[in-house]
């Protein structure tokens, strides 16, 4: 018997060109804080100007907060929340990828609550408090296909002082409205298309091997895997392949509707807590073969891995090793076969500190891997992944 809960109140406008429908929607306030990254892409490609035009048409005032870094920090959150209060904003509009949307959710939470965002983190150094007030409303406009932050409550925030990168999530952090417009993804460079797409892939593959998985979650996950295996190599090879971009947008959103991550996401958050510039998807790719191979070698996840191999187009798979070969080939096909942890500045010696950190940060359910993992097992996986 299965018990599960599905609660997704997010209104999603999906499809190419849907950004131009924003002004037709009933927006959740009269003045928006537009939260975006400290990079240039949303301005360079006209996405920010388009959003501002839509808000003007809707009669909604707006101010810009463009200081969010690729791995957003508690400082980013608190600076944004202060700007909300100082400018009398009554909702937050995130324009960007997962980092921007994650930070925007926490900005919305802290705009309504006292203290620091880390007071509400569940990590070892977090305060583990329950917010007294719900987050102010959130609108998400995603410019990437990877995190699915536009349809969930989760955010991942880094605290450089404590070397923690952890999840923060409360029910009020569901966006009110999200737009998934693949036209906004055409400008993502090949490398980041690959990293983001594989983040979505691992959301799905971790769900399938999760020992607590149920048919609802597995349905979304296997479709995600099928779409990514078919369309991610195309999107990486040709960023203007509109069909591939749209299908990757589908895959990203499907994965987000029921995500049951296990240890790899936590393990990557450990890596990211030590190396703040490590792209999340790159870190996941770097440990993928070692993690899944650990269980395939022990025949601990044969049925779920065979299902994933079939979804990836393997004819007549018979073991978990068929999935490992398909995974390795996909990583090679998107130009990521030569990624190395050492290139990120990670040293072999520092890996010894990683297993203990797995218990201190949040990312996935470390009790739901195909086999229980000890600290020695985590270290084995990290060391096997190292090159």
C-alpha positions, 0 to 999 in steps of 0.5 A: 500500500502506498501513502502519498500527498500531492499538493501543487497550487502553482498556476503554470503558464507553459509554452513558447511566448507565454511571457507575453501573457503575464499582463493578462494575469491577476498578479498578487500585488501592486508593487513587485521586487524583480529579483534576478542574478548579478549576471548580464543575460536577462538584460542582454537578451531583453528578458528583463525589459519584457518583464518590465513591459508586462508589469507596466501593462498590468499597472504594477510598479516594480523595483530591481534587485540584481545581486543574486549570485550563482549559488545564492547566499544568506546575505543575498536573501537578507539584502533582497528582503530589506529592499522589499521592505524599504520600497514597499513591495508586496510580492517578489517576481523571480526572473532567472534560473534555479538560483534566482528562484530559490533566493526569491522564495527566501526573500519573500519569506524573510520580507514577512519574518524577523531575524536571519534566513538561517534562523529557519534553516534545518542544517546543523548550524540552522535555527530550525525555527518555524516562521511566524508569518507566511512568505509574501506572494511569489511569481517565478519566470524561469530562464532555464530547464533544470531545477523546477524551482518554479513549481515547488517550495524548495530553495537551496541557500549557501552560508559561507560562514558556516560552510553549509549549503542546505535546503529551506522550504515551507508551504508558503514558498510555493509560487502563486504563478509561474511561467515556463517559456522555452523562448527564454532558454534559447540563450543558455550556453551549451555547458549550462544547458547540459548542467541544468538538464542533468540536474533535472535528470538526477531529480528523476533518476534519484526518485526512481531508485528511492526506496520510498518511491510510489507510482505517482512520483515514478510516472513523472520521473520516467517521463522526465528521463525519456525526454532528457535522454532524447532531447538534451543532446540536441539542445546542447548541440544547437541552442536554437533547436526550439523543439528540443528546448520546449521538450527540455522545459517539459522534462524540467517541470515534470521532474519538479512535480514529484521530486524524491531525491536521495543521497547524490543531491546531499553529497553535491551540496557538500561539495558546493558548500566547500566550493561556492563556484561549483555549478550544481549540475556539474557536481552531480555529473561528477559523482553520478557514475560512482554513485549509481555504479555503487548500487549496480555493482551490488545489484541493489537497484536492478528493477528501477535501473532497468526501468530507467534504461528502457526510458533512455531507449536501451533495447532489452536491458537486463541489469543495472549495468545497462543503465550505467552504460546509458548514463555514461553515454548521455554524459559523453553526448552532452560534452561532459565526459571529461568533467573532473572534481580536481578542475573545481579545486577539490582535492583528494585530501579534503574528501575525508571531511565530506561524509560527516557533512552529509549529515549536516546539510539537506538535499535528498533523503539519505535514508532512502538509497537502494542500500543504507550508506555508511560514512565509509560508503560515502567516502568510497563513492566520493573517492571513486568519483575523483579524477 
